[in-house]
Amino acid sequence: MSKPLHGIRVLDLSRLLPGPYCTMFFADFGAEVIKVEEPNVGDYSRWEEPKVETDSAIFSSLNRNKKSVCINLKSQEGKEMFLELVKTSDVLVESFRPGVMDRLGLGYDTLSELNPKLIYCAITGYGQTGPYAQLPGHDINYLSYAGLLGLQGESGQKPALSATQIADIGGGSLMAAIGILVAIVNREKNNGKGQFVDISMMDGVLSWLQTVLPNYLADHKRPERGKLTLSGGKACYQVYETADQRYIAVGALEHKFWKGFCEGLDRPDLIDDLEAPKDRQEQMKVEISGLMKKRSLDEWMTIFEDLDTCVTPVLHVDEIEGNPQVKEREMIKSFRVSSGNELKQLGIPIKLSDTPGDVYADAPKLGEHNREILEDLGFSVEQINNIGNL
């Protein structure tokens, strides 16, 4: 059965995390994703540790199912190769600072004239416009400008960093994937016309503040770190330490779940205090913390097992693979790479009933598909073999 994105060719000029994570979804669902990499260097993430065979584990995960072509975009011959590739492509994804592709003579205006159906997606920190457009940045910077970093952590403590890159992935990768798919649908409705997709990681993560920012815009009350309901302001939505120095996550927001939690604690007197004022919430946190430290994580999970409440163990990374829900959903899968070895990878979170995604090829070696793709475009073997010297 043909995969849903079969026949879509995507050129991926991006490196590291946001762009490659976006294009990974396209590859998983059948698009031909071609990484256009700098000769002899390639995507920097190839060289990180630990390694899976010759490339890094993160590169192998993000770039599965893709192909790799080496082209020097600064050389005249390299540009000619790239332009021929653009003529055959549906989507282009890049993550340079605004203006870089224009200075190379390969900006959207030039490429769209060559290929009007091209959907050109640029993922940047701050977008193509505005006073910050040319500023450098990383995930931490986009979170700080968006106001999210200032809300993370406990009251009275400094803002806490997250263990995953929220702006890179949530504000960049996923917004880009949605933007490209919307543009593809629009192209089908509008005589094959492509367009420019401008993705700002700061914009994207700012839009995530749906439970915070609309309230502020309505009542102008500045939220405080650690005081919001969903970031530790209430006793019913907290992380508590157990007797064995493990942690338990409680999300008993609704009355029925709070009731079950209090019954598990053998503290029915707390049931009516679900919506108690802040001072009482702080008191309850102290009381519940004391109770939690009297039993181990396993003991508490046994108690709550048959109660209708939102209580879960805080798992360590080395416990995830054995989790029965992760197994059932195939979120860690094994497949055999070209060398014959078995490789474990993160699974596909988007489950389609009729045309599911799949991990069908390991990440490409640098320039592995030079001949396959460039010969098909009419370039000679000599030209292709000389790519590293262009």
C-alpha positions as CSV (number, residue, x, y, z in Angstrom):
1,M,0.0,0.0,0.0
2,S,1.3,3.4,-1.0
3,K,2.2,5.7,1.9
4,P,0.3,9.0,2.1
5,L,3.2,11.2,1.2
6,H,4.6,9.0,-1.5
7,G,5.5,11.1,-4.5
8,I,6.4,14.2,-2.4
9,R,10.1,15.2,-2.7
10,V,11.5,17.3,0.2
11,L,14.9,19.0,0.1
12,D,16.2,19.4,3.7
13,L,19.0,21.9,4.0
14,S,18.6,22.1,7.8
15,R,20.9,20.7,10.5
16,L,20.8,19.6,14.1
17,L,17.2,19.4,15.6
18,P,14.3,21.6,14.4
19,G,14.4,21.0,10.7
20,P,15.5,17.3,10.7
21,Y,12.7,16.5,13.2
22,C,10.2,18.2,11.0
23,T,11.3,16.3,7.8
24,M,11.5,13.0,9.7
25,F,7.7,12.9,9.8
26,F,7.5,13.4,6.1
27,A,10.0,10.6,5.5
28,D,8.2,8.3,8.0
29,F,5.0,8.7,5.9
30,G,6.6,8.1,2.5
31,A,8.0,11.3,1.2
32,E,11.4,11.2,-0.4
33,V,13.5,13.4,1.9
34,I,16.9,14.4,0.5
35,K,19.3,15.9,3.0
36,V,21.4,18.5,1.1
37,E,24.7,18.5,3.1
38,E,28.0,20.4,2.8
39,P,30.7,18.2,1.3
40,N,33.1,16.6,3.8
41,V,31.2,18.1,6.8
42,G,27.5,17.4,6.6
43,D,25.0,17.9,9.4
44,Y,27.0,18.7,12.6
45,S,24.9,16.3,14.6
46,R,26.5,13.4,12.8
47,W,29.6,13.8,14.9
48,E,28.1,13.9,18.4
49,E,28.4,11.0,20.9
50,P,27.4,8.3,21.5
51,K,27.7,6.8,18.1
52,V,25.4,4.2,16.4
53,E,27.9,2.6,14.0
54,T,29.5,5.6,12.2
55,D,27.1,8.4,13.0
56,S,25.6,9.7,16.3
57,A,22.6,8.2,17.9
58,I,20.6,11.5,17.6
59,F,21.5,11.8,13.9
60,S,20.5,8.2,13.3
61,S,17.1,8.8,14.9
62,L,16.3,12.2,13.3
63,N,17.4,11.2,9.8
64,R,16.0,7.7,9.3
65,N,14.3,7.0,6.0
66,K,16.1,9.9,4.3
67,K,18.7,10.2,1.6
68,S,21.9,12.3,1.5
69,V,23.4,14.4,-1.3
70,C,26.5,16.5,-0.9
71,I,26.4,19.9,-2.7
72,N,28.6,23.0,-2.1
73,L,26.0,25.8,-2.4
74,K,28.8,28.4,-2.6
75,S,30.3,27.1,-5.8
76,Q,28.9,27.7,-9.2
77,E,28.7,24.1,-10.2
78,G,27.2,23.2,-6.9
79,K,24.5,25.9,-7.4
80,E,23.7,24.4,-10.8
81,M,23.3,21.0,-9.3
82,F,21.1,22.4,-6.6
83,L,18.9,24.3,-9.0
84,E,18.3,21.2,-11.1
85,L,17.3,19.4,-7.9
86,V,14.9,22.2,-7.0
87,K,13.1,21.8,-10.3
88,T,12.1,18.3,-9.3
89,S,11.1,19.1,-5.7
90,D,7.8,19.9,-3.9
91,V,9.2,21.2,-0.6
92,L,12.3,22.9,0.7
93,V,13.2,23.2,4.4
94,E,16.1,25.4,5.6
95,S,17.1,26.9,9.0
96,F,19.6,29.6,8.0
97,R,19.4,33.1,9.4
98,P,17.1,35.3,7.2
99,G,18.9,36.5,4.1
100,V,21.5,33.7,3.8
101,M,19.9,31.9,0.9
102,D,19.3,35.2,-0.9
103,R,22.9,36.1,-0.6
104,L,23.7,32.7,-2.2
105,G,21.4,33.6,-5.0
106,L,19.1,30.8,-3.9
107,G,16.3,32.6,-2.1
108,Y,12.6,32.0,-2.4
109,D,12.0,34.5,-5.1
110,T,14.6,32.9,-7.3
111,L,13.6,29.3,-6.6
112,S,9.8,29.9,-6.9
113,E,10.4,31.4,-10.3
114,L,12.2,28.3,-11.3
115,N,9.6,26.0,-9.7
116,P,6.3,27.8,-9.0
117,K,4.9,24.7,-7.2
118,L,7.7,24.8,-4.6
119,I,6.7,25.2,-0.9
120,Y,9.7,26.9,0.8
121,C,9.8,26.6,4.6
122,A,12.3,28.7,6.6
123,I,12.6,27.8,10.3
124,T,14.4,30.5,12.3
125,G,14.5,31.7,15.9
126,Y,12.6,34.9,15.4
127,G,11.1,34.8,11.9
128,Q,11.9,36.7,8.7
129,T,10.8,40.1,10.0
130,G,11.1,42.2,13.2
131,P,14.0,43.7,15.2
132,Y,15.2,40.3,16.4
133,A,15.3,38.6,12.9
134,Q,19.1,38.6,12.6
135,L,19.8,37.8,16.3
136,P,21.4,34.4,17.1
137,G,19.6,32.2,19.6
138,H,18.9,28.8,21.1
139,D,15.9,27.1,22.7
140,I,16.6,28.9,26.0
141,N,16.5,32.3,24.4
142,Y,13.2,31.7,22.5
143,L,11.6,30.4,25.7
144,S,12.8,33.5,27.6
145,Y,11.5,36.0,25.2
146,A,8.2,34.1,24.9
147,G,7.7,34.3,28.7
148,L,7.5,30.5,29.1
149,L,10.9,30.2,30.8
150,G,9.9,32.8,33.4
151,L,6.9,30.6,34.4
152,Q,8.9,27.3,34.7
153,G,10.0,26.2,38.2
154,E,9.1,26.7,41.8
155,S,7.9,29.9,43.5
156,G,10.8,31.8,44.9
157,Q,13.4,29.9,42.9
158,K,15.1,30.8,39.6
159,P,13.4,29.7,36.4
160,A,13.9,26.0,35.6
161,L,15.1,24.6,32.3
162,S,13.2,21.8,30.6
163,A,14.8,18.5,29.7
164,T,13.6,18.7,26.1
165,Q,13.8,21.6,23.6
166,I,10.3,23.0,23.7
167,A,10.9,25.9,21.3
168,D,13.0,23.9,18.8
169,I,10.4,21.1,18.6
170,G,7.1,22.6,19.6
171,G,7.7,26.0,18.2
172,G,9.8,25.0,15.2
173,S,9.5,21.4,14.0
174,L,5.8,20.8,14.6
175,M,4.7,24.3,13.4
176,A,6.8,23.8,10.3
177,A,5.3,20.4,9.6
178,I,1.8,21.8,10.0
179,G,2.6,24.8,7.8
180,I,4.0,22.7,5.0
181,L,1.0,20.3,5.0
182,V,-1.4,23.3,5.0
183,A,0.5,24.7,2.0
184,I,0.4,21.4,0.2
185,V,-3.4,21.2,0.6
186,N,-3.7,24.8,-0.5
187,R,-1.5,24.0,-3.6
188,E,-3.9,21.3,-4.6
189,K,-6.7,23.8,-4.5
190,N,-5.0,26.7,-6.2
191,N,-3.6,25.4,-9.5
192,G,-0.3,24.0,-8.1
193,K,1.0,27.3,-6.6
194,G,3.5,26.9,-3.8
195,Q,4.3,29.6,-1.2
196,F,6.7,30.7,1.5
197,V,6.2,29.3,5.0
198,D,7.8,31.6,7.6
199,I,8.3,29.7,10.9
200,S,9.6,31.5,14.0
201,M,10.4,29.3,17.0
202,M,9.6,32.2,19.3
203,D,6.2,32.7,17.7
204,G,5.5,29.0,17.9
205,V,6.3,28.7,21.6
206,L,4.4,31.9,22.4
207,S,1.3,30.3,20.9
208,W,1.7,27.5,23.4
209,L,0.8,29.8,26.3
210,Q,-2.9,29.1,25.7
211,T,-3.6,28.4,29.4
212,V,-1.8,31.6,30.6
213,L,-1.6,34.5,28.1
214,P,-5.4,34.8,27.3
215,N,-6.1,35.2,31.0
216,Y,-3.5,37.9,31.3
217,L,-4.8,39.7,28.2
218,A,-8.2,39.7,29.8
219,D,-7.5,40.7,33.4
220,H,-3.9,42.0,33.3
221,K,-2.9,40.0,36.3
222,R,0.7,38.9,35.9
223,P,1.0,35.1,36.6
224,E,3.7,34.1,39.2
225,R,6.1,31.2,38.7
226,G,5.0,28.2,40.7
227,K,1.6,29.7,41.5
228,L,-0.4,28.7,38.5
229,T,-2.8,25.8,38.9
230,L,-1.0,23.6,36.3
231,S,2.5,24.5,37.5
232,G,2.3,23.6,41.2
233,G,0.0,26.2,42.6
234,K,-2.5,23.6,44.0
235,A,-1.9,20.6,46.1
236,C,-3.9,18.4,43.7
237,Y,-1.5,19.0,40.8
238,Q,2.0,18.3,42.2
239,V,5.0,16.1,42.3
240,Y,5.6,14.5,45.7
241,E,8.7,12.5,47.0
242,T,8.3,9.0,48.3
243,A,10.1,7.1,51.1
244,D,12.6,5.6,48.6
245,Q,13.6,9.0,47.1
246,R,11.4,8.4,44.0
247,Y,8.6,10.8,42.9
248,I,5.0,10.5,42.2
249,A,3.0,12.8,39.9
250,V,-0.5,13.8,41.0
251,G,-3.0,15.4,38.5
252,A,-6.2,15.2,40.5
253,L,-7.7,18.4,39.2
254,E,-11.4,17.2,39.1
255,H,-13.3,16.6,42.3
256,K,-13.8,12.8,41.6
257,F,-10.0,12.3,41.1
258,W,-9.2,14.4,44.1
259,K,-11.6,12.3,46.2
260,G,-9.9,9.1,45.1
261,F,-6.5,10.6,45.9
262,C,-7.5,11.7,49.3
263,E,-9.1,8.3,50.0
264,G,-5.8,6.6,49.0
265,L,-4.0,8.9,51.5
266,D,-6.6,8.0,54.1
267,R,-7.3,11.7,54.5
268,P,-11.0,12.1,53.6
269,D,-11.0,15.4,55.5
270,L,-9.0,17.0,52.6
271,I,-11.7,16.3,50.0
272,D,-13.6,19.5,50.6
273,D,-10.4,21.6,50.3
274,L,-9.8,21.0,46.6
275,E,-10.5,24.7,45.8
276,A,-9.1,26.1,49.1
277,P,-7.3,29.5,49.2
278,K,-3.6,29.7,48.5
279,D,-2.5,29.5,52.2
280,R,-4.5,26.3,52.7
281,Q,-3.1,24.9,49.4
282,E,0.5,25.4,50.8
283,Q,-0.5,23.8,54.0
284,M,-1.9,20.7,52.2
285,K,1.2,20.4,50.1
286,V,3.3,20.1,53.3
287,E,0.9,17.6,54.9
288,I,0.7,15.5,51.8
289,S,4.5,15.6,51.4
290,G,4.9,14.2,54.9
291,L,2.4,11.4,54.1
292,M,4.1,10.5,50.9
293,K,7.4,10.0,52.5
294,K,6.1,7.2,54.7
295,R,5.8,4.7,51.8
296,S,7.8,3.7,48.8
297,L,6.8,4.5,45.2
298,D,5.7,0.9,44.6
299,E,3.6,0.8,47.8
300,W,1.8,4.0,46.8
301,M,1.2,2.7,43.3
302,T,-0.3,-0.4,44.7
303,I,-2.6,1.7,46.9
304,F,-3.8,3.9,44.0
305,E,-4.0,1.0,41.5
306,D,-7.7,0.4,42.0
307,L,-8.7,4.0,42.7
308,D,-10.1,6.3,40.0
309,T,-7.5,9.0,40.3
310,C,-4.7,10.6,38.2
311,V,-1.6,9.3,40.0
312,T,1.5,8.1,38.1
313,P,5.1,7.2,38.9
314,V,7.8,9.6,37.7
315,L,9.8,7.2,35.5
316,H,13.6,7.3,34.9
317,V,14.7,7.1,31.2
318,D,15.9,3.6,31.7
319,E,12.4,2.5,32.8
320,I,10.6,3.8,29.7
321,E,11.4,1.0,27.3
322,G,9.8,-1.7,29.6
323,N,6.7,0.4,30.3
324,P,3.7,-1.7,29.0
325,Q,2.0,1.4,27.4
326,V,5.2,2.3,25.5
327,K,5.4,-1.4,24.3
328,E,1.7,-1.5,23.2
329,R,2.0,1.8,21.3
330,E,5.4,0.7,19.8
331,M,7.0,3.9,20.7
332,I,10.4,2.2,20.9
333,K,10.9,-0.1,17.9
334,S,13.7,-2.3,16.7
335,F,14.7,-2.6,13.0
336,R,17.6,-4.0,11.1
337,V,20.0,-1.5,9.5
338,S,21.9,-1.9,6.3
339,S,24.9,-3.4,8.1
340,G,22.7,-6.2,9.4
341,N,22.8,-5.0,13.0
342,E,19.6,-4.3,15.0
343,L,18.9,-0.7,16.0
344,K,16.3,0.6,18.5
345,Q,14.6,3.9,17.6
346,L,11.8,6.1,18.8
347,G,8.5,5.0,17.2
348,I,6.0,7.1,15.3
349,P,3.6,9.1,17.5
350,I,1.0,9.7,14.7
351,K,-1.1,6.5,14.3
352,L,-3.0,6.3,11.0
353,S,-5.4,3.3,10.6
354,D,-5.0,2.7,6.9
355,T,-1.7,4.3,5.9
356,P,0.6,4.1,8.9
357,G,4.1,5.5,9.0
358,D,7.1,3.2,9.1
359,V,10.8,3.1,9.9
360,Y,12.1,1.4,6.7
361,A,15.6,2.7,6.2
362,D,18.5,3.8,8.5
363,A,20.0,7.2,8.3
364,P,22.1,7.9,5.2
365,K,25.8,8.1,5.2
366,L,27.2,11.5,4.1
367,G,26.7,11.8,0.3
368,E,25.4,8.2,0.1
369,H,22.9,9.1,-2.6
370,N,25.0,11.4,-4.8
371,R,25.0,9.1,-7.8
372,E,21.4,7.9,-7.5
373,I,20.0,11.4,-7.4
374,L,22.4,13.6,-9.4
375,E,23.0,11.1,-12.2
376,D,19.2,11.1,-12.7
377,L,19.4,14.9,-13.1
378,G,21.9,14.5,-15.9
379,F,25.2,15.1,-14.2
380,S,28.2,13.0,-15.2
381,V,29.9,10.6,-12.9
382,E,33.0,12.8,-13.2
383,Q,31.1,15.8,-11.9
384,I,29.6,13.8,-9.1
385,N,32.9,12.3,-8.0
386,N,34.4,15.8,-7.9
387,I,31.8,17.2,-5.5
388,G,34.2,17.3,-2.6
389,N,36.5,19.5,-4.6
390,L,34.0,22.0,-5.9
